[in-house]
Amino acid sequence: MILTNRWLSPGRFLVLGFAAVILLGTILLLLPISANPGVTIQPVDALFTSTSAVCVTGLIAIDTADHFSVFGRTVVALLIQIGGLGITSIGVTFILLAGKKIGLRERILVKEALNLDTLKGIVQLVKSVMLVTLSFEFVGMALSYIVFSQDYPPLSALGISAFHSIAAFNNSGFDILGGYQNLIPYRDNVLLNLTTCGLIIFGGLGFYVIREILHKRSLRNLSMNTKIVLTMTVSLLAIGTVLLKLTDDVTWLGAFFQSTSARTAGFSTYALGDFTTAGQFVLIILMFIGASPGSTGGGIKTTTTFTLLKSLFAFSTNRDCTAFRRKIPNESIMKAFIVTVLAFIVVCFMTLLICIIEPQFTFMQVLFEVVSGFGTVGLSTGITPDLADLSKVLLCLTMFIGRLGPLTMACIWVYQPSSNLSYVEERVTIG
């Protein structure tokens, strides 16, 4: 059994599990074999890299290729894979490979980790998650190899392609090209841009949504949740592309790529520090919204944003909150408001602290960094390597909260059953 006692609730297990993987990753990255010859990895940088990888973020305090050896990069890739799939999904996979039975508590863990509403079909879903992940990553690696093989020896190109495919599908903006250049040298390469965007989009849809699309194959038969995810994904990609094209001097391909990447992936084909304030603000909004539930991405999620906007319109017009001829439950509306408010509080608090620690950076630079960390995106205006150690630790905490979700972090303690006592209502003046 994964859960051995009542104290270790699903929320606590997820928190402790991710923390344990981050700690293990930090230790491995501090080993001499993980560093390039003549390079010394500082503990805070190893912690930052491990946290960024497990939380599938992509923010880097030190360049991955310049500082880490092949072994170190392999560790980073494995941490990204574990972080993207989730420790529970990987744990259940090993249990299945061992031929053992999946118990109720393991099913509950997967349900919580993938943000599902039911325990039905959990084992089959985990199998689908693994199959879908490996399939997409293999195709992505093959297409990326076509590009990288033109600039690197075959073996190196294969390694870069594998790493890039894993990072892209898991919505983590790590690269191993060196020199903090990310994908800027390939900004005009249509194949690599579209391959990366495809991996990011499918990785950000959510495994349950992908499975439903593959099985039902008809928009009419899809659930309301899947329709919301698809609608929001297409809308945000289109709106983000147009706004970035209007605010900055980028190509349509570059605008589309950055609009896609801002949805928690973290790759960049332009120096974002050179973007206008309006362009950076567009990216901040996209990063804050993020990907979809049950995916490899972060943010408050597309469904949360949709529910929030729909409910605001419904309340202001005194109507029911509906979508696609279905009523959205009040419980979902309340959860959307709570998640958004908690996320806003985390971002504001961390931004304030880092602004105090780093007075040399502008408010927009710090806000961009914090939202990127919280949304597990990895985009940066270029200030990450120059941050103080305390700021890096605060960003690690921000990424950790963003990956697990502010609601999960707030609910890790077991609540006591509510009593029958109720108080007399009294109105509060609002607005």
C-alpha positions in Angstrom: 0.0 0.0 0.0 1.2 3.5 -0.8 -0.8 5.0 2.0 0.0 3.4 5.3 -2.0 5.4 7.7 -4.8 7.9 7.9 -2.5 10.8 8.6 -1.0 10.6 5.1 -3.9 11.9 3.1 -3.8 12.1 -0.7 -2.9 15.8 -0.5 -0.1 15.3 2.0 1.2 12.3 0.0 1.5 14.4 -3.2 3.3 17.2 -1.4 5.7 14.9 0.4 6.2 12.8 -2.8 7.1 15.8 -5.0 9.4 17.2 -2.2 11.2 13.8 -1.9 11.8 13.6 -5.7 13.1 17.2 -5.7 15.5 16.4 -2.8 16.7 13.3 -4.6 17.2 15.2 -7.8 19.2 17.9 -5.9 21.5 15.3 -4.5 22.1 13.6 -7.8 22.8 16.9 -9.5 25.4 17.7 -6.8 27.4 14.6 -7.6 30.7 15.3 -9.4 29.6 13.0 -12.3 26.6 15.4 -13.0 28.8 18.4 -13.7 30.9 19.2 -16.7 34.7 19.2 -16.2 35.9 22.2 -14.3 32.4 23.2 -13.3 31.2 23.4 -9.7 27.4 23.3 -9.0 26.3 25.3 -6.0 23.6 23.6 -3.8 21.1 26.4 -4.3 21.5 26.1 -8.1 21.1 22.3 -7.9 18.0 22.7 -5.8 16.6 25.3 -8.2 17.3 23.1 -11.3 15.7 20.0 -9.6 12.6 22.0 -8.5 12.2 23.5 -11.9 12.5 20.1 -13.6 10.1 18.2 -11.2 7.6 21.1 -11.4 8.0 21.0 -15.2 8.8 24.8 -15.2 12.0 25.4 -17.1 13.4 28.4 -15.3 17.1 28.1 -15.0 19.6 29.7 -12.6 22.5 28.0 -14.6 22.6 26.9 -18.2 21.8 23.2 -18.4 24.2 22.3 -21.3 27.1 24.5 -20.1 27.1 23.2 -16.5 25.7 19.6 -16.5 27.3 16.6 -18.1 25.4 13.9 -20.1 24.6 12.2 -16.8 23.4 15.4 -15.3 21.2 16.2 -18.3 19.8 12.7 -18.2 18.9 13.3 -14.5 17.1 16.5 -15.5 15.2 14.7 -18.3 14.1 12.0 -15.9 13.0 14.6 -13.3 11.0 16.3 -16.0 9.3 13.0 -17.0 8.5 12.2 -13.4 7.2 15.7 -12.7 5.0 15.7 -15.9 3.5 12.3 -15.4 3.2 12.6 -11.7 4.8 10.3 -9.0 1.5 8.5 -8.5 1.0 7.6 -12.2 4.6 6.3 -12.3 4.2 4.4 -9.0 1.0 2.7 -10.3 2.8 1.8 -13.5 5.5 0.0 -11.6 2.9 -1.8 -9.5 1.2 -2.9 -12.7 4.5 -4.1 -14.3 5.1 -6.1 -11.1 1.8 -7.8 -11.7 0.3 -6.6 -8.4 -3.3 -5.3 -7.8 -4.0 -1.6 -7.5 -5.8 -0.9 -4.3 -8.4 1.7 -3.5 -6.0 4.2 -1.9 -3.7 4.1 -4.9 -6.7 4.8 -7.1 -7.6 7.8 -4.9 -4.1 9.1 -5.2 -4.2 9.0 -9.0 -7.6 10.6 -8.9 -6.3 13.5 -6.8 -3.1 13.8 -8.8 -4.8 13.9 -12.2 -7.7 16.1 -10.8 -10.4 13.6 -11.8 -14.0 13.5 -10.5 -14.4 9.8 -10.4 -12.5 6.6 -9.6 -14.0 4.8 -12.6 -11.4 3.5 -15.1 -8.4 4.8 -13.1 -6.1 1.9 -14.0 -7.0 2.0 -17.7 -6.4 5.8 -17.7 -2.9 5.3 -16.2 -2.1 2.8 -19.0 -3.4 5.3 -21.5 -1.3 8.1 -20.0 1.9 6.1 -20.4 1.0 5.0 -23.9 0.0 8.5 -25.1 3.1 10.1 -23.5 5.6 7.7 -25.0 3.9 7.9 -28.4 3.9 11.7 -28.6 7.5 11.9 -27.3 8.7 9.4 -29.8 7.1 11.2 -32.7 8.4 14.5 -31.4 11.9 13.1 -31.1 11.8 11.8 -34.6 10.7 15.2 -36.1 13.1 17.2 -33.9 16.0 14.9 -35.0 15.4 16.0 -38.7 16.2 19.5 -37.6 19.0 19.0 -35.0 20.8 16.4 -37.2 21.6 19.2 -39.6 23.7 21.1 -37.0 24.9 18.3 -34.7 26.6 14.9 -35.0 24.0 12.0 -35.1 24.5 10.9 -31.5 24.4 14.4 -30.1 21.4 15.2 -32.3 19.5 12.2 -31.0 20.2 13.2 -27.4 19.1 16.7 -27.9 16.0 15.6 -29.8 15.0 13.2 -27.0 15.5 15.8 -24.3 13.6 18.4 -26.3 10.7 16.1 -27.0 10.4 15.2 -23.3 10.7 18.8 -22.2 8.1 20.0 -24.8 5.4 17.4 -24.2 5.8 17.8 -20.4 5.5 21.6 -20.9 8.9 22.3 -19.4 11.0 24.9 -21.1 14.5 23.3 -20.6 16.9 23.2 -23.5 20.4 21.8 -23.8 21.7 24.0 -26.7 23.9 26.0 -24.3 24.6 29.7 -23.9 21.1 30.5 -22.5 19.9 30.7 -26.1 16.9 28.5 -25.8 15.4 28.1 -29.3 16.3 31.5 -30.6 18.6 30.1 -33.3 15.6 28.1 -34.7 13.1 30.9 -34.7 12.5 30.6 -38.4 12.6 26.8 -38.6 9.0 25.9 -39.3 9.3 22.2 -38.6 10.8 22.6 -35.2 8.5 25.4 -34.3 5.3 23.5 -35.2 6.6 20.2 -33.7 7.3 22.0 -30.4 4.0 23.7 -30.5 2.2 20.5 -31.2 3.9 18.7 -28.3 3.1 21.7 -26.0 -0.6 21.9 -27.0 -1.3 18.2 -26.6 0.7 18.0 -23.4 -1.4 20.9 -22.0 -4.8 19.5 -23.0 -4.8 16.9 -20.2 -4.6 13.1 -20.5 -8.3 12.6 -19.8 -9.2 15.0 -22.6 -6.8 13.3 -25.1 -8.3 9.9 -24.2 -11.8 11.2 -24.7 -11.0 12.7 -28.0 -9.4 9.5 -29.2 -12.3 7.3 -28.1 -15.3 9.4 -29.0 -14.0 11.1 -32.1 -17.0 13.4 -32.4 -17.3 16.9 -30.9 -21.0 16.3 -30.3 -20.3 13.3 -27.9 -17.6 15.0 -25.9 -18.2 16.0 -22.3 -18.7 19.6 -21.3 -15.3 19.6 -19.6 -13.5 18.6 -22.8 -15.5 21.1 -24.9 -14.5 23.9 -22.5 -10.8 22.8 -22.6 -10.8 22.7 -26.5 -12.7 26.1 -26.7 -10.4 27.8 -24.3 -7.2 26.3 -25.8 -8.1 27.5 -29.3 -9.3 30.9 -28.1 -6.2 31.6 -26.0 -3.9 30.5 -28.8 -5.6 32.8 -31.3 -6.0 35.8 -29.0 -2.4 35.5 -27.7 -1.0 35.2 -31.2 -2.9 38.3 -32.5 -2.0 40.4 -29.4 1.7 39.5 -29.5 1.8 40.3 -33.2 0.3 43.7 -32.5 2.4 44.6 -29.5 5.9 43.4 -30.7 8.0 43.2 -33.8 7.7 39.4 -34.3 6.7 37.2 -37.2 3.3 35.4 -37.2 5.2 32.2 -36.6 7.0 33.7 -33.6 3.8 35.2 -32.2 2.0 31.8 -32.5 5.0 30.0 -30.9 5.2 32.4 -27.9 1.5 32.3 -27.4 1.7 28.5 -27.3 4.8 28.5 -25.1 3.4 30.9 -22.6 0.7 28.4 -21.8 3.2 26.8 -19.3 5.9 25.5 -21.7 8.7 28.1 -21.4 10.5 27.8 -24.7 11.3 31.1 -26.5 12.4 32.0 -29.9 12.9 35.7 -29.0 14.6 37.5 -26.2 11.6 38.3 -24.0 13.5 41.0 -22.1 13.3 43.0 -25.4 9.5 42.7 -25.6 7.4 45.8 -25.0 5.7 46.2 -21.6 2.4 45.4 -23.4 3.8 42.2 -24.9 5.2 41.0 -21.5 1.8 41.7 -19.9 0.1 39.6 -22.5 2.5 36.8 -21.7 1.9 37.2 -18.0 -1.9 36.8 -18.5 -1.3 33.7 -20.6 1.1 32.2 -18.1 -1.3 32.9 -15.2 -4.1 31.0 -17.0 -1.9 28.1 -18.0 -2.9 24.7 -19.3 -5.8 22.4 -18.6 -6.6 20.1 -15.6 -4.9 16.7 -15.5 -2.2 17.9 -17.9 1.6 18.4 -17.6 1.0 22.2 -17.4 0.4 24.6 -14.6 -1.5 27.9 -14.0 -5.0 28.3 -12.7 -6.1 26.2 -15.7 -8.3 26.9 -18.7 -11.5 25.5 -17.1 -11.0 27.7 -14.0 -10.8 30.8 -16.2 -13.8 29.7 -18.3 -15.9 29.0 -15.2 -14.8 32.3 -13.7 -15.8 34.4 -16.7 -19.1 32.5 -17.3 -20.1 32.8 -13.7 -19.4 36.6 -13.6 -21.6 37.1 -16.6 -24.3 34.9 -15.2 -24.3 36.7 -11.8 -24.4 40.1 -13.4 -27.3 39.2 -15.6 -29.2 37.1 -13.0 -29.0 33.9 -15.0 -27.8 30.3 -14.4 -24.2 29.6 -15.2 -24.4 27.4 -18.2 -22.1 26.1 -21.0 -22.9 23.9 -24.0 -26.5 23.3 -22.8 -25.3 22.2 -19.3 -25.4 23.9 -16.0 -22.1 24.4 -14.2 -22.4 23.3 -10.5 -22.1 25.9 -7.8 -19.3 23.8 -6.3 -17.2 24.2 -9.4 -17.9 28.0 -9.5 -16.8 28.4 -5.8 -13.7 26.3 -6.4 -12.8 28.5 -9.5 -13.0 31.6 -7.4 -11.0 30.1 -4.5 -8.2 28.8 -6.8 -8.0 32.2 -8.6 -7.9 34.2 -5.3 -5.3 31.9 -3.8 -3.2 32.1 -6.9 -3.4 35.9 -6.9 -2.4 36.0 -3.3 0.7 33.7 -3.9 1.8 35.8 -6.9 1.4 39.1 -5.1 3.1 38.0 -1.9 6.1 36.4 -3.7 6.4 39.4 -6.0 6.5 41.8 -3.0 9.2 39.7 -1.3 11.4 39.4 -4.3 11.0 43.2 -5.1 12.3 43.9 -1.6 15.2 41.5 -2.0 16.0 42.6 -5.6 15.5 46.4 -5.8 17.8 46.5 -8.9 15.1 44.9 -11.0 11.9 46.5 -12.2 8.4 45.5 -11.0 7.5 44.0 -14.4 10.7 41.9 -14.5 10.0 40.4 -11.0 6.3 39.9 -11.7 7.1 38.2 -15.0 9.5 35.8 -13.1 7.1 35.0 -10.3 4.1 34.4 -12.6 6.3 32.2 -14.8 7.3 30.2 -11.7 3.8 29.9 -10.4 2.4 28.9 -13.8 5.3 26.4 -14.1 6.1 28.1 -17.4 9.8 28.8 -17.5 9.8 32.0 -19.6 12.1 34.7 -18.3 13.2 38.2 -19.2 16.8 37.0 -18.4 17.1 37.9 -14.7 17.0 34.4 -13.2 20.8 33.7 -13.1 21.4 37.1 -11.4 18.9 36.6 -8.5 20.1 36.3 -4.9 20.0 32.8 -3.3 17.0 33.8 -1.1 15.1 34.9 -4.2 15.9 31.6 -5.9 14.5 29.7 -2.9 11.4 31.8 -2.9 11.0 31.0 -6.7 11.5 27.3 -5.8 8.6 27.5 -3.4 6.5 29.4 -5.9 7.1 26.7 -8.5 6.3 24.0 -6.0 3.0 25.6 -5.1 2.2 26.2 -8.7 2.8 22.6 -9.7 0.7 21.1 -6.9 -1.9 23.8 -7.0 -2.6 26.5 -4.4 -5.8 24.6 -3.3 -3.9 21.4 -2.7 -1.3 23.2 -0.7 -4.0 24.9 1.4 -5.9 21.7 2.1 -3.0 19.4 3.1 -4.3 19.3 6.7 -7.2 17.0 7.4 -10.3 19.1 8.2 -12.4 18.2 11.2 -16.0 17.3 10.5 -18.2 20.4 10.8 -20.5 20.7 13.7 -24.3 21.2 13.6 -23.9 24.7 15.1 -24.8 27.5 12.7 -24.9 31.2 13.2 -27.4 33.9 12.4 -26.9 35.5 9.0 -26.1 39.2 8.8 -25.7 41.1 5.5 -22.3 42.6 4.5 -22.3 45.6 2.2 -20.4 44.7 -1.0 -19.2 47.1 -3.6 
